[in-house]
Amino acid sequence: MTIAPELAGGNSNRKGAGENPSSNFRKAKMMKKVMLAAGIVLMSGACLAADEWKPRLALQLYSFRDRSFTDAVKTAKKLGFKYVESYPGQNLGGGMEGTTAFPMTPDNRAKVKAFLADEGVKLISYGVTGANDEKGWRQLFDFAKDMGIEIIEIEAGNNTKTLDLVNKLAKEYGIKVAMHNHTQPGGFPDAVIRQLKGHPYIGSGADIGHWAAAGVVPLDGVKKLAGRFFTMHMVEMSKIGNGGEIVPFGQGASQLGKVLDELKRQGFNGTITCEYERSTPTLEKEIGECVEWYNNYLSK
């Protein structure tokens, strides 16, 4: 904040015995008011920044596995997503031959990047995927680097040798690797903590829907993995344990509001990915409800 000269003390030549004591008192009082106002502005700005916490929301395109990659991206955009996560094997569509599997031909890579740019949608992450040896892993990282992918999702439960290699490549390429899970015990929070130990370039990319289906309370798992999340598959389940089904955000038992509150407390700054694996005649409507709930919750 710039303070006017008259508030900062006036003409610098006016010093000494010629100063008016009452005038100096008024100036000091005005200065206090200016500084108080400046403090209020700074505090308000800090509060506003804290209130603006809103992780990027992406859609895992497996949710629209009934259509091509290009059609899935267009649908995601229509529903309000600016970010998507692709998975290997989805037909490209849009006049392109082939699938989203890496390494992908240079021609298809160029066409996919041009298509995404035209749509204004960012391919933020890719997976769940992996490779059998260092050559294969490097092909995956080369593909991700070229496509502008920021996060590679791998499956939890890899051996230490593989994790050591992936951690090294993540550092080398500057690409985050996140550990995804299905319902296997190797993907439970305690097991993931052990796997992440000594691998700082690999983080959690937990699918909390699969946790819930396996009987793991999502909020408990999120607390256990505090500070290690790079991304998350956010899935709402109708119940914790066997027999639950995927429902729109905020309509089930996963306590998604509390999960988001906990991530905020942890300082999470990654990507939240909506994945809707349940096929339903009202699929687009239900995914749209997830977007609406997410935006509304974080605007409170």
SULMO-V615962 format. One record per residue. N is the residue number from 0. SS is DSSP state (helix for helix, strand for strand, loop for the rest). PSI is psi in radians with two decimals (* if undefined). OMEGA is omega as a letter, one per 30 degrees, with the letter a starting at -180 (999 if undefined). Layout:
BEGIN
((N,SS,PSI,OMEGA) (N,SS,PSI,OMEGA))
END
This chain:
BEGIN
((0,loop,2.26,l) (1,loop,2.27,a) (2,loop,2.26,a) (3,loop,2.54,a) (4,helix,-0.67,a) (5,helix,-0.45,l) (6,helix,-0.41,a) (7,helix,-0.10,l) (8,loop,0.03,l) (9,loop,-2.71,a) (10,loop,2.22,a) (11,loop,-0.25,l) (12,loop,-0.20,a) (13,loop,1.56,a) (14,loop,2.94,l) (15,helix,-2.60,a) (16,helix,-0.32,a) (17,helix,-0.09,a) (18,loop,2.55,l) (19,loop,2.05,a) (20,helix,-0.72,a) (21,helix,-0.61,l) (22,helix,-0.76,l) (23,helix,-0.66,l) (24,helix,-0.77,l) (25,helix,-0.70,l) (26,helix,-0.76,l) (27,helix,-0.69,l) (28,helix,-0.73,l) (29,helix,-0.68,l) (30,helix,-0.73,l) (31,helix,-0.70,l) (32,helix,-0.73,l) (33,helix,-0.80,a) (34,helix,-0.65,l) (35,helix,-0.76,l) (36,helix,-0.71,l) (37,helix,-0.72,l) (38,helix,-0.70,l) (39,helix,-0.73,l) (40,helix,-0.79,a) (41,helix,-0.73,l) (42,helix,-0.69,l) (43,helix,-0.69,l) (44,helix,-0.71,l) (45,helix,-0.74,l) (46,helix,-0.70,a) (47,helix,-0.73,l) (48,helix,-0.71,l) (49,helix,-0.66,a) (50,helix,-0.31,a) (51,loop,0.11,l) (52,loop,2.04,a) (53,loop,1.63,a) (54,loop,2.63,l) (55,strand,2.41,l) (56,strand,2.10,l) (57,strand,2.86,l) (58,strand,2.22,l) (59,strand,2.08,a) (60,helix,-0.15,l) (61,helix,-0.40,l) (62,helix,-0.53,l) (63,helix,0.85,l) (64,loop,-0.11,l) (65,loop,0.02,a) (66,loop,3.08,a) (67,loop,2.92,l) (68,helix,-0.83,a) (69,helix,-0.71,l) (70,helix,-0.64,l) (71,helix,-0.72,l) (72,helix,-0.76,l) (73,helix,-0.69,l) (74,helix,-0.74,l) (75,helix,-0.77,l) (76,helix,-0.76,l) (77,helix,-0.57,a) (78,loop,-0.05,l) (79,loop,0.12,l) (80,loop,2.36,l) (81,loop,-0.14,a) (82,strand,2.57,l) (83,strand,2.71,l) (84,strand,2.17,a) (85,strand,2.77,l) (86,loop,2.70,a) (87,loop,2.35,l) (88,loop,-0.09,l) (89,loop,2.29,l) (90,strand,2.38,a) (91,strand,-0.79,a) (92,strand,-2.94,l) (93,loop,0.52,a) (94,loop,0.06,l) (95,strand,2.44,l) (96,strand,2.60,l) (97,strand,-3.05,a) (98,strand,-3.10,l) (99,loop,0.05,l) (100,loop,2.44,l) (101,loop,2.74,g) (102,loop,-0.25,l) (103,loop,2.45,a) (104,loop,2.63,l) (105,helix,-0.63,a) (106,helix,-0.77,l) (107,helix,-0.65,l) (108,helix,-0.82,a) (109,helix,-0.72,a) (110,helix,-0.71,l) (111,helix,-0.76,l) (112,helix,-0.70,l) (113,helix,-0.71,l) (114,helix,-0.82,a) (115,helix,-0.69,l) (116,helix,-0.72,l) (117,helix,-0.64,a) (118,helix,-0.29,a) (119,loop,0.56,a) (120,loop,2.38,a) (121,strand,2.23,l) (122,strand,1.71,a) (123,strand,-0.53,a) (124,strand,2.91,a) (125,strand,2.32,l) (126,strand,-3.14,g) (127,strand,2.42,a) (128,strand,-3.10,a) (129,loop,-3.00,a) (130,loop,2.96,a) (131,loop,-0.38,a) (132,loop,3.09,a) (133,helix,-0.66,l) (134,helix,-0.79,l) (135,helix,-0.72,l) (136,helix,-0.69,l) (137,helix,-0.64,l) (138,helix,-0.73,l) (139,helix,-0.82,a) (140,helix,-0.64,l) (141,helix,-0.76,l) (142,helix,-0.83,a) (143,helix,-0.74,a) (144,helix,-0.79,a) (145,helix,-0.60,a) (146,helix,-0.06,a) (147,loop,0.33,l) (148,loop,2.31,a) (149,loop,-0.42,a) (150,strand,2.27,l) (151,strand,2.23,l) (152,strand,2.19,l) (153,strand,2.88,a) (154,strand,2.42,l) (155,loop,2.62,l) (156,loop,0.07,l) (157,loop,2.71,l) (158,loop,2.90,a) (159,helix,-0.67,a) (160,helix,-0.76,l) (161,helix,-0.77,a) (162,helix,-0.64,l) (163,helix,-0.77,l) (164,helix,-0.81,a) (165,helix,-0.70,l) (166,helix,-0.73,l) (167,helix,-0.78,a) (168,helix,-0.63,l) (169,helix,-0.74,l) (170,helix,-0.78,a) (171,helix,-0.76,a) (172,helix,-0.24,a) (173,loop,0.58,l) (174,loop,2.29,l) (175,strand,2.56,l) (176,strand,2.28,a) (177,strand,2.43,a) (178,strand,1.97,l) (179,strand,2.86,l) (180,loop,2.71,l) (181,loop,-2.30,a) (182,loop,0.15,a) (183,loop,2.52,l) (184,helix,-0.52,l) (185,helix,-0.20,l) (186,helix,0.05,l) (187,loop,2.71,a) (188,helix,-0.84,a) (189,helix,-0.68,l) (190,helix,-0.68,l) (191,helix,-0.68,l) (192,helix,-0.76,l) (193,helix,-0.70,a) (194,helix,-0.55,a) (195,helix,-0.31,a) (196,loop,2.20,a) (197,loop,0.13,l) (198,loop,1.29,a) (199,loop,-0.31,a) (200,loop,0.09,l) (201,strand,2.32,l) (202,strand,-3.03,l) (203,strand,2.42,l) (204,loop,0.82,a) (205,loop,2.46,l) (206,strand,1.79,a) (207,helix,-0.23,l) (208,helix,-0.75,l) (209,helix,-0.63,l) (210,helix,-0.88,a) (211,helix,-0.73,a) (212,helix,-0.49,l) (213,loop,0.04,l) (214,loop,0.10,l) (215,loop,2.16,l) (216,loop,2.07,a) (217,helix,-0.79,a) (218,helix,-0.68,l) (219,helix,-0.75,l) (220,helix,-0.68,l) (221,helix,-0.69,l) (222,helix,-0.69,a) (223,helix,-0.61,a) (224,loop,0.43,a) (225,loop,2.27,l) (226,loop,-0.06,a) (227,loop,0.10,a) (228,strand,2.21,l) (229,loop,-0.56,a) (230,strand,3.10,l) (231,strand,2.40,l) (232,strand,1.87,a) (233,strand,2.04,a) (234,loop,2.26,l) (235,strand,2.19,l) (236,strand,2.54,a) (237,loop,-0.40,l) (238,loop,2.83,l) (239,loop,2.18,a) (240,loop,-3.04,a) (241,loop,2.56,l) (242,loop,-0.05,l) (243,loop,2.81,l) (244,loop,2.79,a) (245,strand,2.34,l) (246,strand,2.90,l) (247,loop,2.67,l) (248,loop,2.38,l) (249,loop,0.00,a) (250,loop,0.24,a) (251,loop,-2.62,a) (252,loop,0.17,a) (253,loop,-0.11,l) (254,loop,0.85,a) (255,helix,-0.58,l) (256,helix,-0.79,l) (257,helix,-0.59,l) (258,helix,-0.80,l) (259,helix,-0.70,l) (260,helix,-0.71,a) (261,helix,-0.71,l) (262,helix,-0.68,l) (263,helix,-0.75,l) (264,helix,-0.62,a) (265,helix,-0.19,a) (266,loop,0.44,l) (267,loop,2.31,l) (268,loop,0.49,a) (269,loop,-2.56,a) (270,strand,2.36,l) (271,strand,2.21,a) (272,strand,2.14,l) (273,strand,2.19,l) (274,loop,2.23,a) (275,loop,1.57,a) (276,loop,-0.29,a) (277,loop,2.18,l) (278,loop,2.29,a) (279,loop,2.57,l) (280,loop,-0.38,a) (281,loop,0.61,a) (282,helix,-0.88,a) (283,helix,-0.71,l) (284,helix,-0.76,a) (285,helix,-0.66,l) (286,helix,-0.67,l) (287,helix,-0.63,l) (288,helix,-0.57,l) (289,helix,-0.78,l) (290,helix,-0.79,a) (291,helix,-0.78,l) (292,helix,-0.79,a) (293,helix,-0.86,a) (294,helix,-0.73,a) (295,helix,-0.74,a) (296,helix,-0.74,a) (297,helix,-0.06,l) (298,loop,0.00,a) (299,loop,*,999))
END
